[in-house]
Amino acid sequence: MTPRRTIVVTDYSFPDLALETAVLAQGDCDIVGHHCSNEAELMAAVANADAVITQFAKINANVIGAMTRARAIVRYGIGVDNVDLDAARAHGLPVSNIPDYCIDEVADHTLAFILGLTRQVVTHTADLRAGQWRLATPVTGMRVLRQQTVGVVGFGRIGREVVGRLRAFKCRVLVHDPVVAATDIAAAGAEARPLDALLAESDIVSLHCPSSAATRQLIRAETLARMKPGALLVNVARGDLVDTAALVQALQSGQLGGAALDVFDPEPLPVDHVLRSLPNLIVAPHIASVSPTAVKALREGAATRALAAARGQLPPNIVNGVSTARVLA
């Protein structure tokens, strides 16, 4: 008789794991959910897992070393910056993500942020609720998107969808992505630019690149100084792409005319953090990816990958270069 396998979920923000359980019902697998808050809890939770699903928990080298039976780590989401990919690779442990569950949601949210900034939607909502009936900003704060140059940093799945949406507004679109050919960018109706040129030419900069050693704090005092005075910044990618202290200074000084953030460094954003109170900032609590369809696809996709791994198969979308299923002693 084949022994039952165990799928461990290190942490999750959903009310329950009913969707995952339904997927795993087709196999001889049990699912065990945790809300691990530290390394010791994580190491204990994953010790005997046949596959691990994680959301936000820090899966570092020590936690990976404690995975004596796991055949894969699956991330609820696109980004995998909470997982030590090198350590997983060294253990022959594939790391899989869900790369396409929320492309439309995040692209839509990006446009919502851009329009919210250019049309001062939040500013006027707050002013009206405070009893006013007026233009709450200088006329120069009311921008027409068609007259703007928008710089898109990152031309992956989401970046491409953002560019497609921007073209409908007839604005000029610049793109920086060092691994995409300029001809591919041009074919999408945008213009390829080095990062410095994109920052200098853009009225609005929108970030759509992953967090990596090359992109962390991509937006910092030095790069903010290269942007147009009064430019707008949108970040729906990862919080650590932006130096928070430099961002605050740029917003307070007027170097940035405004920003819209769905992601932060740190997360969750502390209740007394200055970013919660700046008047030229739109904020959301890392929810750009959310819709009923997206959440269902995310959770079922993660469970399907974990089930395949627990059965000894290599799951799809391996992001750390492991090309064969893990062989256990």
Secondary structure, 3 states (H helix, E strand, C coil): CCCCEEEEECCCCCCCCHHHHHHHCCCCEEEEECCCCCHHHHHHHHCCCCEEEECCCCECHHHHHCCCCCCCEEECCCCCCCECHHHHHHCCCCEECCCCCCHHHHHHHHHHHHHHHHCCHHHHHHHHHCCCCCCCCCHHHCCCHHHCEEEEECCCHHHHHHHHHHHHCCCEEEEECCCCCHHHHHHCCCEECCHHHHHHHCCEEEECCCCCCCCCCCECHHHHCCCCCCEEEEECCCHHHECHHHHHHHHHHCCEEEEEECCCCCCCCCCCCHHHCCCCEEECCCCCCCCHHHHHHHHHHHHHHHHHHHCCCCCCCECCCCCCCCCCC
